[in-house]
Amino acid sequence: MPLDVAGVESADSVVLNPHKWLGAAFDCSLYYVRDPEHLIRVMSTNPSYLRTSVDGEVKNLRDWGIPLGRRFRALKLWCLLRAEGVEGLQARLRRISPTPLAG
C-alpha cells in the first residue's frame, strides 16, 4: 500500500505518533497546526487562578491542549533522536514501510 500524503499541504493540522512508528516511549505524539492562534482560541481557559503577571510576555502552553499541563513529553523524542539520529530513524521507517518513502 503506497504512502499517500497528497493534499497534506491543505490540512489545518497533522498528527504523528512517534510511539507507534519510531519506537518512542508510549505517550508521545506530535501535532502541527497551520494557525496556532486558532488552536489557542479553541483550547484556552483563563480562570483567575491560572493567570500570571507574565502571561503577555511568554507562550503559555496550557492553552495548546486540554490537560493544562507542562509534562516534558518532548524529552522522549529528543532522546530517541539523539540515540538513533535522523538517519537511524529513516532506516527504521524504511524497514517498516511496505513501499519506499520519499526523502
C-alpha positions in Angstrom: 0.0 0.0 0.0 1.7 3.3 -1.0 2.0 6.1 1.4 -0.3 8.8 0.1 0.3 12.3 1.5 -1.2 14.2 -1.4 -3.0 17.2 -0.2 -1.3 17.4 3.2 -0.3 20.9 2.4 -4.0 21.9 2.6 -4.5 20.4 6.1 -5.2 22.6 9.1 -3.4 20.1 11.4 -1.3 17.0 11.1 -0.8 14.5 14.0 2.0 12.0 14.1 2.6 9.2 16.7 6.3 8.5 17.1 5.4 5.9 19.8 3.9 3.8 17.0 6.3 4.1 14.1 9.6 5.4 15.5 9.9 3.3 18.7 9.5 6.3 21.1 8.2 5.6 24.6 4.4 5.5 24.9 2.5 8.8 25.2 4.5 10.7 22.6 2.6 12.4 19.8 3.4 15.4 17.6 0.9 17.8 16.1 1.4 20.6 13.7 -1.2 23.3 13.2 -1.4 25.9 10.4 -2.8 28.6 12.7 -1.7 28.2 16.4 -3.8 31.2 17.3 -6.9 29.3 16.3 -5.9 26.4 18.5 -5.3 28.7 21.4 -8.7 30.3 20.9 -10.4 26.9 21.0 -8.4 25.4 23.9 -7.9 28.4 26.0 -9.1 28.6 29.5 -8.3 31.6 31.7 -9.6 31.4 35.2 -8.0 33.8 37.7 -6.0 31.1 39.5 -4.1 30.3 36.2 -3.2 33.9 35.3 0.3 35.2 36.0 2.0 38.6 35.7 3.9 37.5 32.6 1.1 36.0 30.5 1.5 38.6 27.8 5.3 38.1 27.6 5.5 34.3 27.1 3.8 31.5 25.3 1.7 29.7 27.8 1.4 26.1 26.6 -1.5 25.5 28.9 -3.6 27.0 26.1 -2.4 24.5 23.5 -4.2 21.4 24.8 -6.8 20.1 27.2 -4.6 18.8 30.1 -3.2 22.3 31.1 0.0 20.5 32.0 3.6 21.0 31.2 4.8 17.4 31.1 8.0 17.1 29.3 6.9 14.6 26.7 9.2 16.0 24.1 12.2 14.6 26.1 11.2 11.1 24.9 11.5 12.2 21.3 14.7 14.2 21.9 16.4 11.2 23.4 15.3 9.0 20.5 16.7 11.5 18.0 20.0 11.8 20.0 20.3 8.0 20.3 19.4 6.9 16.7 19.8 10.1 14.7 17.8 11.1 11.7 19.5 8.5 9.5 18.7 5.8 12.1 15.1 6.8 12.2 14.9 6.9 8.4 16.3 3.4 8.2 13.7 2.2 10.8 10.9 3.7 8.7 12.3 2.1 5.5 12.4 -1.3 7.2 8.8 -1.0 8.4 7.2 0.7 5.3 5.9 -1.7 2.6 6.7 1.0 0.0 9.7 3.4 -0.4 9.3 6.7 1.5 10.4 10.0 -0.1 13.4 11.7 1.3 
